[in-house]
């Protein structure tokens, strides 16, 4: 994963200590990393999915739902999937996770 230019955030400096004490303790993730040239901060668990996301095939007819957390994303995904699939209630019984990728 050299293309990611990964650097762990450690508690070795003041910012790292604040992140570990005030943020990570309250989250489910245990560590963060900085990625790429712009040093984007992500949970270390992102590295498990980075290659799949980088190689994700985007098609011309893809529909994207982009939202803030806790803003009705799941409900919107379900509604968009139903509209795009002619309200196919039978297939809609499958898990939304299987029908609608979430990055």
C-alpha positions in Angstrom: 0.0 0.0 0.0 2.8 2.3 -0.8 0.5 4.5 -2.9 -1.3 5.5 0.3 1.7 7.1 2.0 0.5 5.9 5.5 1.7 7.5 8.7 0.3 6.5 12.1 -0.9 9.2 14.5 1.0 8.5 17.7 0.8 10.1 21.2 4.4 11.3 20.9 3.4 15.0 20.5 0.8 17.3 21.9 -1.7 16.9 19.0 -1.3 13.1 19.0 -1.9 13.0 22.8 -5.1 15.1 22.4 -6.3 12.9 19.6 -5.7 9.7 21.6 -7.0 11.0 25.0 -10.0 13.1 23.8 -11.1 11.5 20.6 -10.0 7.9 20.2 -11.1 7.0 23.8 -14.7 7.9 22.8 -14.7 6.1 19.4 -14.8 2.4 18.4 -11.5 2.8 16.5 -8.3 2.5 18.5 -5.9 4.3 16.1 -5.9 6.8 13.3 -3.5 7.2 10.3 -2.7 10.0 8.0 -3.0 9.1 4.3 -1.7 10.5 1.0 -0.1 13.8 0.1 -2.9 15.8 1.7 -2.5 13.8 5.0 -6.2 12.8 5.3 -7.0 11.4 8.8 -8.8 8.0 8.7 -9.3 5.2 11.2 -6.6 2.6 10.8 -9.2 0.0 9.9 -9.7 1.9 6.6 -6.5 0.2 5.4 -8.5 -3.1 5.2 -10.7 -1.5 2.5 -8.4 1.0 0.8 -7.5 -1.1 -2.2 -11.1 -2.1 -2.9 -12.2 1.5 -2.6 -9.3 2.7 -4.9 -10.2 0.1 -7.5 -14.0 0.6 -7.2 -15.5 0.8 -10.7 -17.6 3.9 -11.2 -20.2 3.6 -13.9 -21.9 6.4 -15.8 -25.4 5.5 -14.5 -24.3 5.2 -10.8 -26.5 7.0 -8.3 -24.6 8.4 -5.2 -26.1 9.3 -1.9 -23.8 11.6 0.0 -24.7 12.8 3.5 -23.6 13.8 6.9 -23.9 11.1 9.7 -27.3 10.7 11.3 -29.0 12.7 8.5 -31.3 9.9 7.3 -28.8 8.2 5.1 -30.1 4.6 5.5 -33.7 5.7 4.8 -32.5 7.7 1.7 -30.5 4.7 0.5 -33.5 2.5 0.8 -35.8 5.0 -1.0 -33.3 5.5 -3.9 -32.8 1.7 -4.3 -36.5 1.1 -4.4 -37.1 3.9 -7.0 -34.2 2.7 -9.1 -35.5 -0.9 -9.0 -39.1 -0.3 -9.7 -40.2 -0.9 -6.0 -39.0 -4.6 -6.2 -40.2 -5.6 -2.8 -39.0 -9.2 -3.1 -35.4 -8.3 -3.8 -35.7 -5.4 -1.3 -36.0 -8.0 1.4 -32.2 -8.6 1.1 -30.0 -6.6 3.4 -29.4 -3.0 2.3 -25.7 -3.7 2.8 -25.9 -6.2 0.0 -28.0 -4.0 -2.3 -26.4 -0.6 -1.8 -22.6 -0.2 -1.2 -21.7 2.2 1.6 -18.2 3.8 1.7 
